Amino acid sequence: MSNNESLSLVPSYSARSLRILAAECGLEELERVPRVALDLTAADGLDVSSVLMKEITRLSREQRESIGKYGARTFWPAGFAIYELGATADGVFIVVSGQVALRNPVASGRSFVPWVATPGETFGGEGLENDPRYASQARAEEETETLHLSTARFSALMREQPSQALALVRQLMAERTALLEKFAQYATLTVEQRLVAALVHLAQSREVLPGDVNGDPVMVSRRLLGELVGATRESISLVLGRLSSEGLIQRAGNSLMIADLEGLVARLVHPTARPGIALYDERAASEADARE
């Protein structure tokens, strides 16, 4: 399985239903990655049957170029807050390159990340509502380029390029569906399954450009991973300890290096009996958090 195939765990559909859905939604206009249907049984006895590993839907480069004529391009340095929770919103953003994480504060004083927008995906669509306010903070996780369409420019796109505007609307709806499916995972998947799925998703959401070296190691922010999974630090540390002892991941400063992506995917497909408890250098993890 190549590194540009993007996976997320969602409810199963029949092949016929998927064909009908694709035809009705006109998904041929969007970049997609082949889907693989799998059966998965949790290691603790939870039966998660007929799991579908579904691709990330994203606007194609050609669509981004066409829509780009109506928007403003901006480059953001890593760690820069693009907008804040509760600020007045306007229009919608499209990621051209890089990653943008949406964060919401939780009672513990930490943050939860419901969505990470990658190239061809959108964020900040609250700006298209009436009396719009941003529902989260948006921050560039790395050097990022975005395209911003104000509400006025979005309206102009709908008048002058209805096919491109429809593609953008379909992208917004596809992301809404993906977000709903992600939250469904919290009621059906274990912490380990959610963490492994998040690792695979982050690794395979990277857009592969011409000339990219496929053998480059995949690096994932440990802090971002924890915020995506939404579990306690202790639970995450135990899972990371198991994955590290099995050689699937390696620690690299404040990040994690995915040493065996195929092994992580296989972990979702064929869970094995859990070995003895392996602790994941929690003291070093806490020190890294303090430096952040």
Secondary structure by P-SEA (a helix, b strand, c coil): ccccbbbbbbbbbcaaaaaaaaaaaccccccccbbbbbccccccccccccccbbbbbbbcaaaaaaacccbbbbbbcccccccccccccccbbbbcbbbbbbbbbccccbbbbccccccccccccccccccbbbcbbbbccccbbbbbbcaaaaaaaaaccaaaaaaaaaaaaaaaaaaaaaaaaaacccaaaaaaaaaaaaaaccccccccccccbbbbcaaaaaaaacccaaaaaaaaaaaaaaccbbbcccbbbbccaaaaaaaaacccccccccccaaaaaaaaaaac
